[in-house]
């Protein structure tokens, strides 16, 4: 599929259905909250499925959680300008394709982008892509985040340490003046955090 220049996207569609960027450390609860939001509003949102060079985890399917591609395929898309943002995290590459965002906007839905810190910076400073709204989901503390990561039992010790180190950087960035986040939600109580996220995305009367 040929890359799409963001400047050629239907401005009216992207203005009416303004994309939303949700970021936060691995283990902060983004997937849990987004899955619940999508279940409550099944026709209102579209999830931006990212490309990645990492291997699928147990139960993951190509085109559902991610588009799993080789480093060579990923690099080709970068060269073609096929990404709104792309970044390297935990030794793997991740990217949000322009095509994925365009397709969701044209379907009349709001595109949700679940991306990492470097990707957030790229989207916020993109020269042509319409500016989304930004929300950061934070764990209560690094100690609690470590407990959550270990309880998942999906990562080796080295990977856990990398995620904790990255989480510290992300949490500090989210509270810095240069961060684009309009709201920070601390997930110390899942129900409370979900309601805060939903209010930001859907509105108080939802």
N, CA, C and O of each residue as an XYZ file, in Angstrom:
824
protein
N       0.855     -1.202      0.000
C       0.000      0.000      0.000
C       0.885      1.244      0.000
O       1.765      1.352      0.854
N       0.689      2.184     -0.920
C       1.554      3.355     -0.998
C       1.365      4.263      0.198
O       0.260      4.353      0.733
N       2.442      4.954      0.642
C       2.328      5.867      1.787
C       1.434      7.041      1.459
O       1.311      7.440      0.301
N       0.813      7.590      2.483
C      -0.089      8.724      2.309
C       0.499      9.956      2.965
O       0.900      9.910      4.128
N       0.554     11.037      2.246
C       1.022     12.304      2.802
C      -0.039     12.829      3.750
O      -1.173     13.052      3.325
N       0.298     13.042      5.059
C      -0.712     13.531      6.002
C      -1.388     14.811      5.548
O      -2.547     15.048      5.891
N      -0.692     15.640      4.786
C      -1.280     16.903      4.351
C      -2.410     16.702      3.368
O      -3.191     17.618      3.108
N      -2.498     15.464      2.805
C      -3.555     15.194      1.834
C      -4.785     14.576      2.474
O      -5.781     14.329      1.793
N      -4.725     14.320      3.803
C      -5.870     13.720      4.482
C      -7.041     14.698      4.525
O      -6.832     15.911      4.547
N      -8.280     14.179      4.536
C      -9.450     15.046      4.617
C      -9.436     15.854      5.914
O      -9.679     15.300      6.987
N      -9.159     17.137      5.830
C      -9.030     17.972      7.021
C     -10.319     17.993      7.824
O     -10.287     17.951      9.054
N     -11.464     18.060      7.131
C     -12.734     18.124      7.837
C     -12.962     16.878      8.679
O     -13.472     16.973      9.796
N     -12.590     15.703      8.159
C     -12.777     14.454      8.896
C     -11.882     14.415     10.124
O     -12.325     14.015     11.201
N     -10.632     14.825      9.976
C      -9.704     14.788     11.100
C      -9.993     15.882     12.118
O      -9.638     15.751     13.289
N     -10.631     16.956     11.680
C     -11.021     18.008     12.611
C     -12.245     17.572     13.409
O     -12.329     17.802     14.615
N     -13.179     16.950     12.728
C     -14.403     16.493     13.389
C     -14.126     15.297     14.294
O     -14.688     15.189     15.384
N     -13.261     14.408     13.836
C     -12.928     13.198     14.593
C     -11.449     13.272     14.975
O     -10.621     12.507     14.481
N     -11.149     14.196     15.851
C      -9.771     14.494     16.217
C      -9.103     13.304     16.905
O      -9.616     12.802     17.904
N      -7.975     12.854     16.383
C      -7.295     11.708     16.996
C      -6.901     11.988     18.443
O      -6.718     13.139     18.839
N      -6.775     10.918     19.224
C      -6.388     11.026     20.627
C      -5.191     10.126     20.884
O      -5.212      8.938     20.563
N      -4.151     10.702     21.465
C      -2.941      9.959     21.803
C      -2.969      9.615     23.293
O      -3.041     10.502     24.143
N      -2.910      8.324     23.594
C      -2.814      7.875     24.981
C      -1.459      7.206     25.147
O      -1.134      6.255     24.436
N      -0.673      7.706     26.088
C       0.647      7.129     26.335
C       0.807      6.843     27.813
O       0.009      7.281     28.642
N       1.857      6.096     28.127
C       2.126      5.740     29.511
C       2.998      4.505     29.543
O       3.065      3.781     28.550
N       3.671      4.241     30.656
C       4.576      3.094     30.743
C       3.864      1.765     30.536
O       2.669      1.635     30.804
N       4.609      0.792     30.058
C       4.087     -0.564     29.966
C       3.704     -1.037     31.354
O       4.524     -0.991     32.272
N       2.459     -1.493     31.523
C       1.979     -1.916     32.829
C       1.140     -0.875     33.537
O       0.658     -1.114     34.644
N       0.955      0.300     32.899
C       0.161      1.358     33.528
C      -1.339      1.079     33.445
O      -2.122      1.654     34.200
N      -1.739      0.194     32.526
C      -3.155     -0.155     32.409
C      -3.829      0.367     31.160
O      -5.058      0.385     31.088
N      -3.056      0.793     30.169
C      -3.648      1.373     28.955
C      -4.554      0.380     28.235
O      -5.676      0.719     27.858
N      -4.072     -0.838     28.047
C      -4.856     -1.833     27.309
C      -6.174     -2.139     28.006
O      -7.217     -2.234     27.359
N      -6.124     -2.291     29.325
C      -7.341     -2.595     30.091
C      -8.371     -1.487     29.937
O      -9.550     -1.756     29.706
N      -7.927     -0.248     30.063
C      -8.845      0.882     29.979
C      -9.367      1.076     28.553
O     -10.552      1.345     28.359
N      -8.502      0.942     27.572
C      -8.943      1.113     26.183
C      -9.895      0.006     25.757
O     -10.859      0.269     25.038
N      -9.647     -1.216     26.183
C     -10.552     -2.317     25.849
C     -11.941     -2.066     26.425
O     -12.947     -2.354     25.777
N     -11.994     -1.534     27.627
C     -13.295     -1.238     28.246
C     -13.990     -0.087     27.526
O     -15.204     -0.120     27.327
N     -13.225      0.929     27.135
C     -13.796      2.069     26.417
C     -14.370      1.626     25.076
O     -15.457      2.054     24.688
N     -13.648      0.780     24.380
C     -14.104      0.296     23.071
C     -15.351     -0.576     23.210
O     -16.226     -0.568     22.344
N     -15.421     -1.327     24.310
C     -16.590     -2.172     24.537
C     -17.820     -1.326     24.845
O     -18.933     -1.668     24.444
N     -17.616     -0.222     25.557
C     -18.738      0.653     25.915
C     -19.195      1.488     24.728
O     -20.377      1.807     24.609
N     -18.258      1.844     23.847
C     -18.575      2.644     22.659
C     -18.049      1.926     21.414
O     -17.065      2.362     20.817
N     -18.700      0.830     21.022
C     -18.159     -0.040     19.971
C     -18.035      0.600     18.592
O     -17.231      0.147     17.777
N     -18.807      1.635     18.316
C     -18.786      2.231     16.978
C     -18.193      3.631     16.933
O     -18.220      4.291     15.894
N     -17.663      4.076     18.050
C     -17.219      5.464     18.132
C     -15.729      5.644     17.866
O     -15.299      6.704     17.410
N     -14.943      4.612     18.150
C     -13.496      4.738     18.050
C     -12.889      3.694     17.130
O     -13.488      2.660     16.832
N     -11.686      4.001     16.695
C     -10.898      3.050     15.934
C      -9.523      2.993     16.545
O      -8.921      4.027     16.836
N      -9.020      1.786     16.743
C      -7.710      1.646     17.366
C      -6.635      1.629     16.295
O      -6.713      0.874     15.326
N      -5.645      2.459     16.481
C      -4.528      2.506     15.549
C      -3.603      1.327     15.835
O      -2.852      1.337     16.810
N      -3.665      0.322     14.983
C      -2.809     -0.851     15.146
C      -1.416     -0.516     14.626
O      -1.246     -0.196     13.450
N      -0.429     -0.591     15.501
C       0.938     -0.215     15.151
C       1.688     -1.353     14.471
O       1.323     -2.523     14.582
N       2.741     -0.976     13.768
C       3.707     -1.937     13.241
C       4.794     -2.132     14.290
O       5.135     -1.191     15.007
N       5.335     -3.328     14.387
C       6.446     -3.572     15.304
C       7.357     -4.662     14.771
O       6.935     -5.538     14.015
N       8.622     -4.587     15.183
C       9.580     -5.616     14.802
C       9.730     -6.666     15.894
O      10.483     -7.624     15.719
N       9.027     -6.509     17.023
C       9.153     -7.507     18.084
C       8.345     -8.755     17.736
O       7.433     -8.716     16.910
N       8.703     -9.857     18.383
C       8.011    -11.119     18.144
C       6.643    -11.121     18.836
O       6.494    -10.514     19.896
N       5.658    -11.783     18.262
C       4.337    -11.863     18.913
C       4.417    -12.602     20.240
O       5.170    -13.565     20.389
N       3.619    -12.130     21.210
C       3.484    -12.843     22.472
C       2.385    -13.876     22.321
O       1.646    -13.872     21.336
N       2.280    -14.753     23.292
C       1.275    -15.815     23.249
C      -0.122    -15.216     23.097
O      -0.515    -14.344     23.871
N      -0.859    -15.678     22.115
C      -2.225    -15.217     21.895
C      -2.366    -14.017     20.990
O      -3.480    -13.688     20.581
N      -1.268    -13.348     20.661
C      -1.336    -12.171     19.788
C      -1.442    -12.587     18.327
O      -0.896    -13.610     17.912
N      -2.159    -11.770     17.555
C      -2.362    -12.065     16.141
C      -1.925    -10.887     15.285
O      -2.111     -9.727     15.652
N      -1.346    -11.204     14.151
C      -0.922    -10.179     13.195
C      -2.147     -9.393     12.722
O      -3.137     -9.978     12.283
N      -2.070     -8.071     12.816
C      -3.170     -7.222     12.375
C      -4.180     -6.916     13.459
O      -5.068     -6.087     13.258
N      -4.062     -7.573     14.617
C      -4.983     -7.294     15.726
C      -4.270     -6.476     16.799
O      -4.598     -5.307     17.001
N      -3.292     -7.081     17.495
C      -2.508     -6.317     18.474
C      -1.476     -5.424     17.762
O      -1.317     -4.249     18.092
N      -0.789     -6.009     16.786
C       0.222     -5.291     15.999
C       0.284     -5.886     14.605
O      -0.221     -6.979     14.350
N       0.922     -5.134     13.702
C       1.384     -5.703     12.454
C       2.836     -6.101     12.715
O       3.701     -5.239     12.868
N       3.097     -7.394     12.765
C       4.432     -7.874     13.071
C       5.238     -7.966     11.775
O       4.912     -8.749     10.883
N       6.283     -7.165     11.687
C       7.070     -7.096     10.459
C       8.558     -7.254     10.781
O       8.975     -7.127     11.932
N       9.336     -7.529      9.753
C      10.782     -7.662      9.922
C      11.410     -6.278     10.001
O      10.801     -5.302      9.563
N      12.624     -6.175     10.555
C      13.324     -4.888     10.568
C      13.482     -4.293      9.168
O      13.462     -3.074      8.997
N      13.638     -5.164      8.173
C      13.785     -4.687      6.799
C      12.486     -4.069      6.292
O      12.497     -3.013      5.659
N      11.376     -4.730      6.572
C      10.075     -4.192      6.158
C       9.792     -2.864      6.857
O       9.277     -1.926      6.248
N      10.136     -2.799      8.137
C       9.910     -1.582      8.910
C      10.730     -0.431      8.330
O      10.221      0.672      8.133
N      11.991     -0.702      8.065
C      12.869      0.321      7.513
C      12.383      0.834      6.170
O      12.517      2.021      5.871
N      11.824     -0.044      5.366
C      11.299      0.365      4.055
C      10.142      1.351      4.222
O      10.039      2.334      3.488
N       9.269      1.072      5.203
C       8.147      1.977      5.462
C       8.631      3.336      5.958
O       8.073      4.369      5.587
N       9.661      3.338      6.788
C      10.230      4.599      7.269
C      10.734      5.425      6.090
O      10.465      6.623      6.001
N      11.460      4.785      5.198
C      12.018      5.473      4.033
C      10.925      6.016      3.112
O      11.101      7.051      2.469
N       9.803      5.312      3.055
C       8.698      5.724      2.191
C       7.818      6.803      2.829
O       6.885      7.298      2.196
N       8.115      7.166      4.084
C       7.273      8.151      4.772
C       5.926      7.588      5.171
O       4.927      8.306      5.208
N       5.903      6.295      5.471
C       4.636      5.638      5.782
C       4.167      5.739      7.218
O       3.106      5.219      7.562
N       4.961      6.416      8.080
C       4.601      6.508      9.493
C       4.316      7.939      9.939
O       4.984      8.877      9.505
N       3.316      8.099     10.811
C       3.090      9.359     11.512
C       4.174      9.519     12.577
O       4.672     10.618     12.821
N       4.522      8.405     13.196
C       5.588      8.372     14.206
C       6.173      6.984     14.237
O       5.512      6.004     13.893
N       7.423      6.910     14.654
C       8.047      5.606     14.868
C       9.148      5.769     15.900
O       9.762      6.831     16.006
N       9.392      4.712     16.660
C      10.373      4.789     17.736
C      10.919      3.412     18.048
O      10.336      2.395     17.670
N      12.048      3.391     18.745
C      12.644      2.147     19.215
C      12.448      2.062     20.717
O      12.767      3.000     21.448
N      11.922      0.938     21.174
C      11.646      0.758     22.603
C      11.947     -0.685     22.980
O      11.465     -1.616     22.335
N      12.739     -0.867     24.017
C      13.059     -2.213     24.468
C      13.777     -3.038     23.414
O      13.661     -4.264     23.397
N      14.520     -2.372     22.534
C      15.254     -3.070     21.488
C      14.439     -3.391     20.256
O      14.950     -3.994     19.312
N      13.169     -2.994     20.251
C      12.297     -3.237     19.101
C      11.772     -1.915     18.545
O      11.735     -0.906     19.249
N      11.368     -1.932     17.280
C      10.834     -0.737     16.642
C       9.307     -0.786     16.587
O       8.708     -1.841     16.384
N       8.696      0.386     16.773
C       7.244      0.516     16.733
C       6.887      1.730     15.870
O       7.618      2.721     15.869
N       5.784      1.663     15.147
C       5.388      2.806     14.338
C       3.898      2.832     14.063
O       3.261      1.785     13.941
N       3.338      4.041     13.965
C       1.929      4.240     13.615
C       1.862      4.674     12.166
O       2.418      5.710     11.802
N       1.191      3.899     11.338
C       1.151      4.221      9.914
C       0.142      5.323      9.619
O      -0.919      5.404     10.239
N       0.495      6.159      8.666
C      -0.414      7.205      8.204
C      -1.700      6.583      7.669
O      -2.790      7.117      7.873
N      -1.564      5.462      6.991
C      -2.718      4.800      6.385
C      -3.739      4.368      7.433
O      -4.944      4.479      7.207
N      -3.262      3.876      8.578
C      -4.169      3.419      9.634
C      -5.007      4.573     10.173
O      -6.210      4.424     10.389
N      -4.373      5.721     10.390
C      -5.079      6.895     10.906
C      -6.051      7.440      9.859
O      -7.183      7.800     10.181
N      -5.607      7.496      8.628
C      -6.454      8.010      7.545
C      -7.722      7.176      7.402
O      -8.819      7.719      7.269
N      -7.567      5.868      7.431
C      -8.706      4.969      7.229
C      -9.753      5.150      8.323
O     -10.950      5.185      8.036
N      -9.312      5.265      9.570
C     -10.244      5.426     10.688
C     -10.991      6.750     10.588
O     -12.200      6.798     10.819
N     -10.277      7.833     10.243
C     -10.917      9.144     10.114
C     -11.965      9.135      9.019
O     -13.038      9.714      9.185
N     -11.670      8.488      7.905
C     -12.611      8.449      6.787
C     -13.841      7.597      7.100
O     -14.888      7.751      6.471
N     -13.706      6.697      8.079
C     -14.855      5.884      8.507
C     -15.741      6.635      9.488
O     -16.776      6.124      9.915
N     -15.329      7.869      9.850
C     -16.124      8.680     10.757
C     -15.926      8.337     12.215
O     -16.794      8.595     13.049
N     -14.765      7.747     12.522
C     -14.478      7.386     13.911
C     -13.248      8.139     14.417
O     -12.441      8.642     13.635
N     -13.128      8.203     15.733
C     -11.969      8.845     16.356
C     -10.856      7.811     16.480
O     -11.058      6.728     17.029
N      -9.694      8.155     15.969
C      -8.553      7.245     16.034
C      -7.851      7.383     17.380
O      -7.505      8.488     17.796
N      -7.642      6.255     18.058
C      -6.904      6.228     19.309
C      -5.498      5.713     19.018
O      -5.335      4.634     18.449
N      -4.487      6.480     19.406
C      -3.104      6.079     19.217
C      -2.482      5.771     20.573
O      -2.386      6.647     21.433
N      -2.062      4.532     20.758
C      -1.378      4.096     21.981
C       0.096      3.996     21.633
O       0.531      3.000     21.056
N       0.876      5.024     21.980
C       2.267      5.094     21.538
C       3.206      5.487     22.677
O       2.769      5.949     23.731
N       4.503      5.294     22.445
C       5.515      5.572     23.455
C       5.973      7.033     23.399
O       5.558      7.797     22.528
N       6.828      7.397     24.338
C       7.229      8.791     24.532
C       7.844      9.436     23.287
O       7.467     10.547     22.916
N       8.780      8.749     22.647
C       9.409      9.344     21.472
C       8.402      9.543     20.353
O       8.482     10.512     19.598
N       7.455      8.621     20.252
C       6.397      8.765     19.260
C       5.498      9.943     19.566
O       5.062     10.653     18.659
N       5.220     10.154     20.848
C       4.411     11.296     21.272
C       5.066     12.595     20.827
O       4.398     13.492     20.313
N       6.376     12.690     21.026
C       7.110     13.892     20.628
C       7.017     14.118     19.127
O       6.844     15.250     18.675
N       7.132     13.041     18.354
C       7.071     13.161     16.898
C       5.697     13.627     16.425
O       5.591     14.498     15.562
N       4.652     13.043     16.995
C       3.296     13.435     16.607
C       3.029     14.887     16.983
O       2.450     15.641     16.200
N       3.455     15.279     18.189
C       3.217     16.645     18.672
C       3.924     17.675     17.810
O       3.447     18.800     17.664
N       5.065     17.294     17.237
C       5.849     18.231     16.439
C       5.791     17.940     14.942
O       6.601     18.462     14.176
N       4.846     17.119     14.528
C       4.738     16.765     13.114
C       4.365     18.007     12.299
O       3.449     18.737     12.678
N       5.060     18.256     11.191
C       4.827     19.491     10.431
C       3.492     19.563      9.700
O       3.008     20.659      9.418
N       2.880     18.405      9.385
C       1.648     18.438      8.588
C       0.475     17.688      9.219
O      -0.679     17.966      8.893
N       0.754     16.746     10.115
C      -0.329     15.947     10.687
C      -1.141     16.774     11.672
O      -0.565     17.419     12.548
N      -2.479     16.771     11.548
C      -3.330     17.546     12.471
C      -3.066     17.153     13.926
O      -2.964     15.968     14.242
N      -2.956     18.140     14.801
C      -2.578     17.881     16.201
C      -3.688     17.132     16.945
O      -4.825     17.601     16.999
N      -3.361     15.973     17.515
C      -4.341     15.232     18.310
C      -4.478     15.815     19.702
O      -3.868     16.837     20.015
N      -5.287     15.161     20.547
C      -5.339     15.458     21.972
C      -4.466     14.425     22.678
O      -4.374     13.278     22.241
N      -3.822     14.843     23.778
C      -2.843     13.981     24.439
C      -3.222     13.698     25.892
O      -3.548     14.609     26.652
N      -3.173     12.399     26.267
C      -3.428     11.975     27.645
C      -2.324     11.013     28.073
O      -1.903     10.155     27.298
N      -1.858     11.164     29.313
C      -0.829     10.282     29.857
C      -1.414      9.475     31.005
O      -1.979     10.040     31.942
N      -1.278      8.144     30.933
C      -1.743      7.267     32.000
C      -0.529      6.821     32.813
O       0.382      6.178     32.292
N      -0.534      7.173     34.094
C       0.629      6.926     34.952
C       0.311      5.909     36.046
O      -0.797      5.906     36.583
N       1.265      5.052     36.379
C       1.090      4.209     37.559
C       1.265      5.071     38.807
O       1.837      6.158     38.717
N       0.792      4.621     39.966
C       0.944      5.409     41.196
C       2.407      5.637     41.563
O       2.757      6.690     42.095
N       3.266      4.650     41.279
C       4.690      4.757     41.602
C       5.448      3.711     40.802
O       4.850      2.789     40.247
N       6.758      3.856     40.744
C       7.591      2.860     40.061
C       7.558      1.521     40.799
O       7.655      0.462     40.179
N       7.420      1.573     42.122
C       7.373      0.335     42.901
C       6.137     -0.482     42.543
O       6.222     -1.696     42.357
N       5.003      0.178     42.449
C       3.772     -0.520     42.089
C       3.831     -0.999     40.643
O       3.339     -2.081     40.322
N       4.427     -0.199     39.780
C       4.588     -0.617     38.385
C       5.423     -1.891     38.307
O       5.101     -2.803     37.546
N       6.494     -1.952     39.094
C       7.341     -3.155     39.093
C       6.541     -4.380     39.527
O       6.698     -5.459     38.956
N       5.691     -4.218     40.527
C       4.844     -5.333     40.978
C       3.938     -5.809     39.844
O       3.761     -7.011     39.646
N       3.366     -4.857     39.100
C       2.462     -5.203     38.003
C       3.209     -5.938     36.890
O       2.720     -6.931     36.350
N       4.386     -5.441     36.559
C       5.169     -6.066     35.487
C       5.567     -7.491     35.863
O       5.514     -8.393     35.027
N       5.963     -7.693     37.111
C       6.369     -9.031     37.539
C       5.172     -9.981     37.596
O       5.313    -11.173     37.322
N       4.016     -9.467     37.945
C       2.831    -10.325     38.047
C       2.359    -10.808     36.676
O       1.672    -11.826     36.580
N       2.723    -10.083     35.616
C       2.334    -10.511     34.269
C       3.102    -11.753     33.828
O       2.599    -12.561     33.047
N       4.329    -11.896     34.338
C       5.180    -13.054     34.028
C       5.384    -13.250     32.531
O       5.416    -14.379     32.041
N       5.522    -12.130     31.805
C       5.732    -12.212     30.359
C       7.130    -11.764     29.954
O       7.550    -11.995     28.820
N       7.853    -11.125     30.869
C       9.159    -10.583     30.534
C      10.259    -11.172     31.428
O      10.020    -11.517     32.585
N      11.460    -11.277     30.867
C      12.613    -11.690     31.647
C      13.094    -10.512     32.490
O      12.666     -9.375     32.286
N      13.985    -10.794     33.437
C      14.454     -9.769     34.364
C      15.066     -8.575     33.636
O      14.814     -7.426     34.000
N      15.862     -8.845     32.617
C      16.497     -7.754     31.875
C      15.454     -6.849     31.233
O      15.599     -5.626     31.239
N      14.408     -7.445     30.681
C      13.344     -6.666     30.042
C      12.580     -5.839     31.068
O      12.209     -4.697     30.798
N      12.345     -6.412     32.242
C      11.646     -5.683     33.307
C      12.447     -4.460     33.727
O      11.883     -3.380     33.907
N      13.737     -4.618     33.882
C      14.588     -3.494     34.284
C      14.594     -2.394     33.220
O      14.598     -1.207     33.544
N      14.594     -2.803     31.945
C      14.545     -1.823     30.856
C      13.228     -1.052     30.893
O      13.203      0.163     30.700
N      12.135     -1.774     31.142
C      10.817     -1.128     31.174
C      10.717     -0.146     32.353
O      10.139      0.934     32.224
N      11.283     -0.532     33.494
C      11.245      0.356     34.661
C      12.082      1.614     34.420
O      11.685      2.716     34.801
N      13.222      1.441     33.795
C      14.081      2.582     33.487
C      13.380      3.530     32.523
O      13.418      4.748     32.693
N      12.738      2.952     31.506
C      12.012      3.763     30.536
C      10.807      4.444     31.176
O      10.493      5.590     30.854
N      10.130      3.735     32.084
C       8.957      4.292     32.758
C       9.330      5.541     33.553
O       8.590      6.525     33.555
N      10.467      5.498     34.218
C      10.925      6.649     35.000
C      11.115      7.867     34.083
O      10.723      8.981     34.429
N      11.713      7.640     32.928
C      11.932      8.721     31.964
C      10.597      9.263     31.462
O      10.411     10.476     31.374
N       9.669      8.366     31.134
C       8.365      8.775     30.603
C       7.572      9.583     31.634
O       6.960     10.597     31.297
N       7.586      9.133     32.881
C       6.831      9.819     33.926
C       7.390     11.213     34.193
O       6.636     12.149     34.460
N       8.709     11.348     34.122
C       9.325     12.661     34.305
C       8.996     13.579     33.123
O       8.728     14.766     33.310
N       9.019     13.028     31.914
C       8.702     13.822     30.723
C       7.255     14.318     30.755
O       6.975     15.465     30.408
N       6.344     13.444     31.174
C       4.922     13.793     31.177
C       4.622     15.007     32.053
O       3.667     15.743     31.808
N       5.446     15.202     33.068
C       5.229     16.322     33.990
C       6.131     17.515     33.694
O       6.175     18.474     34.464
N       6.838     17.453     32.592
C       7.737     18.549     32.216
C       6.994     19.585     31.373
O       5.971     19.265     30.767
N       7.490     20.814     31.326
C       6.815     21.889     30.568
C       6.700     21.623     29.073
O       5.769     22.104     28.427
N       7.646     20.855     28.515
C       7.616     20.626     27.071
C       6.686     19.495     26.653
O       6.472     19.284     25.460
N       6.134     18.768     27.610
C       5.224     17.666     27.286
C       3.912     18.203     26.722
O       3.425     19.239     27.174
N       3.329     17.504     25.733
C       2.090     17.978     25.116
C       0.821     17.515     25.833
O      -0.281     17.892     25.435
N       0.960     16.710     26.879
C      -0.214     16.105     27.519
C      -1.156     17.154     28.114
O      -0.744     18.035     28.870
N      -2.419     17.030     27.751
C      -3.452     17.910     28.295
C      -3.967     17.387     29.632
O      -4.518     18.146     30.429
N      -3.788     16.092     29.877
C      -4.261     15.508     31.140
C      -3.384     14.325     31.520
O      -2.963     13.549     30.662
N      -3.109     14.193     32.834
C      -2.408     13.040     33.377
C      -3.365     12.321     34.315
O      -3.888     12.917     35.257
N      -3.591     11.037     34.053
C      -4.452     10.222     34.907
C      -3.584      9.206     35.635
O      -2.854      8.441     35.005
N      -3.663      9.199     36.967
C      -2.901      8.243     37.773
C      -3.786      7.027     38.038
O      -4.849      7.143     38.649
N      -3.346      5.880     37.579
C      -4.140      4.661     37.719
C      -3.828      3.962     39.050
O      -3.159      2.929     39.088
N      -4.337      4.561     40.142
C      -4.210      3.917     41.449
C      -5.479      3.148     41.794
O      -5.479      2.306     42.692
N      -6.546      3.439     41.082
C      -7.817      2.725     41.222
C      -8.401      2.613     39.821
O      -8.696      3.627     39.189
N      -8.568      1.395     39.334
C      -8.941      1.188     37.926
C     -10.257      1.862     37.563
O     -10.351      2.488     36.507
N     -11.272      1.748     38.410
C     -12.574      2.340     38.105
C     -12.475      3.862     38.029
O     -13.016      4.485     37.116
N     -11.784      4.445     38.991
C     -11.606      5.902     39.007
C     -10.814      6.350     37.776
O     -11.171      7.335     37.130
N      -9.749      5.631     37.458
C      -8.920      5.990     36.307
C      -9.718      5.884     35.011
O      -9.593      6.731     34.126
N     -10.539      4.840     34.904
C     -11.341      4.673     33.690
C     -12.311      5.836     33.508
O     -12.460      6.359     32.404
N     -12.970      6.239     34.593
C     -13.920      7.330     34.504
C     -13.231      8.639     34.098
O     -13.795      9.432     33.344
N     -12.021      8.857     34.596
C     -11.269     10.065     34.227
C     -10.879     10.043     32.760
O     -10.994     11.051     32.063
N     -10.420      8.894     32.296
C     -10.043      8.766     30.889
C     -11.267      8.945     29.995
O     -11.207      9.633     28.976
N     -12.380      8.318     30.385
C     -13.597      8.414     29.587
C     -14.104      9.848     29.514
O     -14.556     10.298     28.461
N     -14.028     10.565     30.630
C     -14.475     11.958     30.647
C     -13.625     12.805     29.713
O     -14.144     13.670     29.007
N     -12.325     12.556     29.709
C     -11.422     13.314     28.820
C     -11.736     13.012     27.362
O     -11.752     13.923     26.534
N     -11.985     11.757     27.038
C     -12.171     11.356     25.642
C     -13.584     11.622     25.145
O     -13.778     12.153     24.051
N     -14.559     11.252     25.948
C     -15.959     11.305     25.499
C     -16.684     12.565     25.977
O     -17.517     13.113     25.255
N     -16.367     13.027     27.202
C     -17.037     14.187     27.751
C     -17.715     13.874     29.056
O     -17.936     12.709     29.390
N     -18.049     14.919     29.801
C     -18.631     14.740     31.130
C     -20.019     14.133     31.104
O     -20.430     13.488     32.069
N     -20.747     14.327     30.021
C     -22.118     13.841     29.964
C     -22.231     12.431     29.441
O     -23.334     11.936     29.213
N     -21.075     11.766     29.244
C     -21.094     10.406     28.691
C     -21.663      9.414     29.709
O     -21.757      8.221     29.422
